[in-house]
Amino acid sequence: MHKLLIKGKKLLSGSISISGSKNATLPILAASILNDKQSIIKNVPFVKDVFTMIELLNFIGFKTSINRKKNLLKIFKKRKKIKTVAPYKIVKTMRAGVLVLGPLLAKYKKAKVSLPGGCAIGTRPVDLHLLALKKLGAKILIKDGYIYANAKNGLVGNKIRFPSISVGATENAIIAASLAKGKTVLTNCAIEPEIQDLISFLKKLGCKILFNKNRKIVINGMSQTKSLKHEVMFDRIELGTYLIGSALLGKKVSFLKVDPKIIKTEINILKKMGIKIITSNKNIVVHRSANIKPINLKTEPYPGFPTDLQAQMMVLMTKAKGLSKIKESIFENRFMHVSELKRMGAKIIIKNNLANIYGPSKLSGAEVMATDLRASVSLVLAGMVAENRTIINRIYHLDRGYENLEKKLNYCGASIKRL
Ligand code: UD1
């Protein structure tokens, strides 16, 4: 099993290119099930989760052609007879597999999709996905670890108010409603930028979707399909991760061809902590600070601070002078990185969903274990800023979501080796 060996305290300078967004690619690939013609997707990050979704599309009956050099993916229907199934063996490794439920049901009127099960960061239920699809007329049965759904006469538009905000349930509902008869009005939706990217893909397919900033999305179902090209947005979580890395170690690090407006919450928080960040239309430049200030923050749905950057931010907080606090309000068990950070010298106390981080701490290298995707990358950041060497085990978690991580960071001066 691969490990990472990190030699700490290397300063970073230069520029880091940001890949396409994993969390935008996954629902877009699921939505391509609606298309009988060819979908050409550009700026695809070829990370493990994306390969899993491609494997799922192949299993269902689509042909895919991958151009890794160009980050390009072509998808087209291979068979007339589609398997409307997402098997456990594929879905178990990636919760986003449940995103094929809406499109299969809308297009082929039935689907059998494995329940994703729990994962390290929480129970991760799918009740909100099912609630939306039932409102669109689906009959749903849970049996033997699978969701069996059918809509013999097709889905029909409806008004759906989500009782709480879910990114995946909003995506499943939007894709399914795109082929439903009539109008669907979704309220209390997630409005993450990746959802806006999915909507822009669906619009190219001919769907009529109105996105309203008050968490309301209106969809008028359609049935045409088109050959189309779509370029996936940049990965704002990858960008946020490297911004935090640069706040810790950057002599001067630049990020080109990104949109700072999309991550304004994160940038404002880093600025409040005393990090020097200069933004222009499409670029960001970051310098580390010797005087990092503590801060309190809470993870929230977009446009709030993302839970996917909580672990990385905690590493920065270990270097702030004073007490910082994080309230994790999205997932119930997302502090798995804390015990490993403490082994490296961090002073952190957890009480329920609140973490108190007492800084500044001197971190020192250790052998640590990655537990989930974002926890793994927080250990990479900790290893980079720590004295001596850090070894990170179970880095397959990291490969689920970060494209060329060692290459990108080593190019700017880090010392990270895959063993
Ligand atoms: C997506 C992201 C993930 C991110 C998360 C929150 C992708 C592929 N993944 O995950 O990286 O951490 O958003 O920003 O885009 N919930 C329910 N019932 C449901 C669905 C969700 O109770 O049916 C709860 C979850 O347990 C969680 C909260 O809602 O507490 C938010 O989860 P959700 O937004 O659905 O996350 P994902 O779409 O799985």
Residues whose N, C-alpha, C, O or C-beta is under 5 A from the ligand:
A	BS01	UD1	N23 L26 A96 R124 P125 V126 D127 L128 H129 I165 S166 V167 G168 A169 T307 D308 I330 F331
